[in-house]
Amino acid sequence: MASRLAILRRDKWTCRMPVCLHPGASGGPDRKIDPKLERGSPWAATVDHVVPRSLGGSDRGENLRAAHALCNQGAAQGLHHGVRSRTVPVRRGPQGGIITDPYDRIRQAERDRRASA
């Protein structure tokens, strides 16, 4: 499991949620996370699972991302107004393959399970 601080540093203290709820000074989202904020603040630093553990996601670094506490909570409660809040941008996987949807692996495992039954 990657440490919380390592994930926050890797993501440069920036909220990596597809929809950041923090109101910026310019009216758009302010994705920067203030490392000085204490837990309990809605804008404090948290680490989010891209694929939730309940759906087979791991605690490995490639499945974790930095998020504001409120953005992370909003994703868990589905408050992002119809946006698939857990979908991540295209990125490279651990073996160098392109990952466009973190749920693909779960869907494939379910198809394989049904085919073998």
Secondary structure, DSSP 8 states (H G I E B T S, - for coil): ---HHHHHHHTTTB---SS---B-TTSSB--B--TT--TTSTTSEEEEESS-GGGT--SSGGGEEEEEHHHHHHHHTT-STT--TT---SEE-TTS-EES-TTHHHHHHHHHHHHH-
